[in-house]
Amino acid sequence: MINLFSALRDRVFFIFAVALTTAWAVFIVWYVRQWGWGTLAELEPVALASFIAAATGPVAALWLVLIVFAQQREQTAVRRHLADLGNEIQRSVENLEAQANALLELITETKRRSFLESRSQILRDLNGYAAVMAERLALLSSDAVDAAWARYGAGDEGVFANAFLAGESADKQFLERLAQAAAADPLAQSALGSYVRRYERLRLHEVEGGSVLSREDLEDSPIGQAYRLFDAAERSGLSQTSDVLEAAAVDSPIKNERATPQLDMFGRAVKKGADRSDDLSNEEPKVSSG
């Protein structure tokens, strides 16, 4: 509507200027005819130039004013258009910033959830490996393992690691016995190595998560302490694995994978540490370790 009004206004001005110019030209023709065209031809050059200037000056001034006004209107329209364009660009930039912030928050939340889920899965794996070792090496009974899984489900992430730490505190030769017993049981040895590798992956995962405090807490937790114990046992057992397996094959052939004299000796040696976990089975209900 505004553009239509502006177009009509400009057209009215143009028509008015044309009409005024035509009227002025008619007046000049009439004026010259009053004096005669011959008289105009007899004028001196200076007088003729003055007459022409007087005849065309008002028309030229009129069109010059109209041109100036038209240019001003065009400049105003251009400035208005540029201002609208600048406002539109500003709104677009603000929308892009809002979308970028929303996308950044979404990425951050997704990474945080992925980090927590991955960390939780690794912790479950670590406790699973520790549970296998504790049961295979006769450190925990089946009932104690069930009770320990119940405590883990209630939020005690270091319940299985605490069983080994208790054994270590009760027996000064616990590390050596652990390495020997694990070397005699391939499944326990596999669980021991898997615990060490999985913990190292968790530690790397904590670094990737960017939480120094979380990593320090992990190192000081029962799971971190158990890692250092298992890592030392694995290193110690690497040099003894062949000798232990050969001795076990010669002295006491394994008929039952879980029952070997050396493993029973290990269970008796850490009986004090196992008592702590056996108490859990009397306090917690049994649940499946899944």
Steps between C-alpha positions, in 0.01 A plus 500: 500500500783737587686416181183567296452836668863594434465401135183711459664791676803486276277478192295802613816702545617396154166587339497834681851577378412407140184710513683796647775468241243482218315804633824692525594407144158614375544828685843557347366430149209737557735764636731478199206516258388822667826662405548311180752242403686755293561712805656198675732452204608865511616481864865533575680186617515614861131586505413175322698301756324680783161423344583131460627480859186668627280270292666173598632582848175439696441167325857389561474602866170311534643177360818541703295527821296196401818301428648598837181396681491171307861425593431574864200267497709229337777544755247486782351185353847345463592589859170355623558185298855466632375551856236230452763273346735565793222419749423180311867401502519574873198283566651225287827521691317484832302196380820331385665571835199358683505190281876461547463528877217247499705263285802543726289424806356195328848375405626561853204318655539212255869468579427516873239226477727288282782552748285397796359197320843386388643552848216305658550212255874488571436496875258211458762314298768563762279367778412201282869415452568548872203278585631224271843517662361508852288191440757308295774561756272407792523850646119529507241229523207485259270644766747781568520577126121523482494731799779710350302541178207617712721763661627602157143546381439720804786731393814345652725504193808371684347204680702234314818706505465539877510121539845489341618805693389336822696189408806710423482673837464165678785319322839655423563234233160556340645643179730202443226250581256684273746491210571127551134406536397703194781341298361157589147586385471615138154649554612698805813608315287620209270692735805654668642622169159621383456701821837672446428585133145610574611726782762661277223567248291656778792719605543617141125556485519724807776703335293539184211613720718790616437451872826503696314471829310196373825332398658569838194358674524193278866443584426522874189282483499127586479426127819699435680337792391158380634587154846566642483171688388305193752671274782407735365145525482469123855625457622262766302212357633540146839368607349217701217380275692231315663358813174496694309327221772237457518436872122475524491256209767275657408518868122527484323447165185713482189294474269774621579842352400683818651264756881497520712469815672829425172688469377348827823610667440852365147502641624393843779756494256788450230366732516815707422713196221267393330524839414859429325407176331194660339736749334677208319182401333490844385861473393540136239304305617278217470635146619357173827645375352511152 
